[in-house]
Amino acid sequence: MIARQQAFSHEENADMDAPLPVSSPSALLTFREASAGIELIKLLASLPALSRLPHAHGEPVMVLPGFGTGDRTTLILRTYLRRLGYRVSGWGLGLNAGNVPELIPEVTRAVAARAAKEGQPLRLVGWSLGGYLAREAARDLPDRVDRVITLGSPVIGGPRFTTTAGFYRAAGTDFDEIDAFIAERERTPIQVPVTAVYSKSDGVVDWRACIDRSNPLVEHVRVRSSHVGLGFAPEVLRIVATRLAKPKPER
């Protein structure tokens, strides 16, 4: 088992040096997203083992949804974390319409308000675009965010390397302007631990767009899952549970 874990870690390190993506995921990978239901079947079989993972003591967690979705899509993930003992909330901002420059201050305000109410920093879990927004809230509020876990979240290119690229192009989005916006944000490093979960089977976001080459506090973890399955695949839930429970390193 130890040798296998070391080999897998080596593969993840190799992924860090992969060339940047040039387009969105292939049509074949996108078609395979229809198999996400298999992850639900696996989830049912894995519930006993998942229930034995480290339990919480009421630490607050906020879960952020992906583009075009809302809190309903994160129900399974939030329910699981609640059963582990976390005080879990959705983001409470309705549908994620994808306007990042407008959403970042909204998410930041929501995180600041909940952290103040809880009297302690939040743990943030974000799926797809929700993960990018969680990272940006942590960038702006390092004292209000304990850690971030992202699930298939693009950190470069905005929507350029996702299946939503056509939607944004049709809306007249300037991708060069997005790149400049991201570069400007990256001038301020993220100061809290980030776990970036990604899958080479992702049919919505090119996995290479999920690799963060700018922030040193990011741990990359590769899983085997569709993009749709990232919110409930047993392998992903196991990673989320263990990383949320992991002691935060001293700064």
C-alpha positions in Angstrom: 0.0 0.0 0.0 2.8 2.4 0.8 4.5 1.8 -2.5 1.3 2.4 -4.3 0.7 5.7 -2.5 4.2 6.9 -3.4 3.7 6.0 -7.1 0.4 7.8 -7.2 2.0 10.9 -5.6 4.8 10.7 -8.2 2.1 10.7 -11.0 0.5 13.8 -9.4 3.9 15.6 -9.4 4.3 14.7 -13.1 0.9 16.3 -13.7 2.2 19.6 -12.4 4.6 19.7 -15.4 1.9 18.9 -18.0 1.5 21.4 -20.8 -1.2 23.9 -20.5 -4.6 23.0 -22.1 -5.4 24.3 -25.6 -9.1 23.6 -25.6 -12.1 22.3 -23.6 -12.4 18.6 -22.9 -13.0 16.2 -25.8 -16.5 15.3 -26.9 -15.9 11.7 -25.8 -15.1 12.8 -22.2 -18.1 15.0 -22.2 -20.3 12.2 -23.4 -19.0 10.0 -20.6 -20.4 12.4 -18.0 -23.6 10.5 -18.5 -22.1 7.7 -16.5 -22.0 9.8 -13.3 -24.9 7.7 -12.0 -22.5 4.9 -11.4 -20.9 7.0 -8.7 -24.2 7.1 -6.9 -24.4 3.4 -6.8 -20.8 3.2 -5.5 -21.8 5.8 -2.9 -24.5 3.6 -1.5 -22.1 0.7 -1.1 -19.5 3.0 0.5 -21.7 4.6 3.1 -20.6 2.4 6.0 -16.9 3.1 5.4 -17.5 6.8 4.8 -19.4 7.1 8.1 -16.3 5.9 10.0 -14.1 8.8 8.7 -13.0 11.5 11.2 -15.9 13.3 12.8 -16.1 17.0 13.5 -16.9 19.1 16.5 -19.2 21.6 14.9 -16.7 23.4 12.8 -18.4 25.6 10.2 -18.3 24.7 6.5 -19.7 26.5 3.4 -20.2 24.6 0.2 -20.3 26.6 -3.1 -22.0 25.2 -6.3 -20.7 25.2 -9.9 -21.7 27.3 -12.9 -25.5 27.3 -13.6 -26.4 25.4 -10.5 -27.4 26.3 -6.9 -27.4 24.8 -3.5 -29.6 21.8 -4.4 -26.8 20.3 -6.4 -24.6 20.1 -3.4 -27.2 18.5 -1.1 -25.5 15.1 -1.0 -22.1 16.6 -0.1 -23.6 18.9 2.5 -25.7 16.1 4.1 -22.7 13.9 4.3 -20.6 16.6 6.0 -23.4 17.4 8.4 -23.6 13.8 9.5 -19.9 13.9 10.2 -20.6 16.7 12.7 -19.9 19.9 10.7 -22.2 22.9 10.7 -22.8 23.1 7.0 -24.4 25.7 4.8 -24.8 26.3 1.1 -23.7 29.6 -0.3 -27.2 31.1 -0.2 -26.8 33.2 -3.4 -29.2 31.4 -5.7 -27.9 30.1 -9.1 -24.3 30.6 -9.9 -24.6 32.7 -13.0 -20.9 32.7 -13.7 -20.1 36.5 -13.6 -17.0 36.1 -11.6 -16.1 39.8 -11.1 -19.5 40.4 -9.6 -19.6 37.1 -7.7 -16.3 37.4 -5.9 -17.4 40.4 -3.7 -20.8 38.7 -3.1 -19.1 35.5 -2.0 -16.6 37.4 0.1 -19.3 39.2 1.9 -21.2 36.0 2.6 -18.1 34.3 3.9 -17.2 37.3 6.1 -20.8 37.4 7.5 -20.9 33.7 8.4 -17.4 33.7 9.9 -18.4 36.6 12.1 -21.6 34.8 13.1 -19.7 31.6 13.9 -16.9 33.4 15.7 -14.3 31.4 13.8 -12.9 31.0 10.2 -14.9 28.9 7.7 -13.8 25.8 5.8 -14.8 26.3 2.2 -15.6 23.5 -0.3 -16.3 24.5 -3.9 -17.4 22.5 -6.9 -16.2 23.6 -10.3 -16.6 27.4 -10.6 -17.7 27.4 -6.9 -14.2 26.2 -6.1 -12.6 29.1 -7.9 -14.9 31.5 -6.0 -13.9 29.9 -2.8 -10.2 30.3 -3.5 -10.8 34.0 -4.3 -12.7 34.5 -1.1 -9.8 32.9 0.8 -7.4 35.2 -1.1 -9.3 38.3 0.1 -10.1 37.0 3.6 -7.2 34.9 4.9 -8.2 35.4 8.5 -11.8 34.4 7.9 -11.1 31.2 5.9 -9.5 28.2 7.5 -8.9 26.1 4.3 -10.3 25.5 0.9 -11.1 22.3 -1.0 -11.9 22.6 -4.7 -13.5 19.9 -6.9 -12.7 20.1 -10.6 -12.2 23.9 -10.4 -10.4 25.7 -13.3 -7.7 28.1 -12.0 -6.4 29.2 -15.4 -8.3 30.4 -18.5 -11.6 31.1 -16.8 -14.2 29.3 -19.0 -11.8 28.9 -21.9 -10.9 25.3 -21.1 -14.4 24.2 -20.1 -17.5 23.1 -22.0 -19.0 26.4 -21.1 -16.6 28.2 -23.4 -19.2 28.4 -26.2 -21.7 30.0 -23.9 -19.3 32.7 -22.9 -18.2 33.3 -26.4 -21.8 33.7 -27.6 -22.3 36.2 -24.8 -19.4 38.3 -26.1 -16.9 37.4 -23.4 -13.4 38.7 -23.9 -11.1 35.8 -22.8 -8.0 37.9 -22.9 -9.7 40.2 -20.4 -10.5 37.3 -18.2 -6.8 36.2 -18.3 -5.7 39.7 -17.3 -8.3 39.7 -14.4 -6.9 36.3 -13.2 -3.3 37.5 -13.5 -4.1 40.6 -11.4 -5.7 38.5 -8.7 -2.8 36.1 -8.6 -0.5 39.0 -7.6 -1.8 38.4 -4.1 -1.0 34.8 -3.1 -3.5 32.6 -1.3 -2.4 32.3 2.3 -4.5 29.3 3.5 -4.2 25.6 2.6 -6.0 24.5 -0.6 -6.7 21.0 -1.7 -7.3 20.9 -5.4 -9.1 17.7 -6.4 -9.1 17.0 -10.2 -9.8 14.1 -12.6 -8.4 13.2 -15.9 -11.8 11.8 -16.7 -13.4 15.2 -16.3 -15.6 16.0 -19.3 -16.5 19.5 -18.3 -13.2 21.1 -17.2 -9.9 20.2 -18.8 -7.9 18.7 -15.8 -4.8 20.7 -16.7 -6.7 23.9 -16.0 -7.1 22.7 -12.4 -3.4 22.6 -11.7 -2.2 25.6 -9.7 1.3 26.6 -10.5 1.2 29.9 -8.7 0.3 29.3 -5.1 2.6 27.1 -2.9 0.0 26.1 -0.3 -2.0 24.0 -2.9 -2.1 20.2 -2.6 -3.2 18.5 -5.8 -5.1 15.2 -5.5 -6.1 13.2 -8.6 -9.2 11.1 -8.5 -11.1 8.9 -10.9 -14.5 10.5 -11.4 -16.6 12.4 -13.9 -17.1 16.1 -13.3 -20.7 15.6 -12.4 -19.7 12.8 -10.0 -17.2 15.0 -8.0 -19.9 16.1 -5.7 -20.8 12.6 -4.5 -18.2 10.1 -5.6 -17.0 8.0 -2.6 -13.3 8.7 -3.4 -14.0 12.4 -3.4 -16.1 12.4 -0.2 -13.2 10.5 1.5 -10.7 13.1 0.5 -13.0 16.0 1.5 -13.6 14.4 4.9 -10.0 13.7 5.7 -8.8 17.1 4.5 -11.4 19.0 6.5 -10.4 17.1 9.6 -6.6 17.6 9.1 -4.9 20.0 11.5 -4.1 23.3 10.0 -0.3 23.8 9.7 1.2 26.7 11.6 1.9 29.8 9.5 
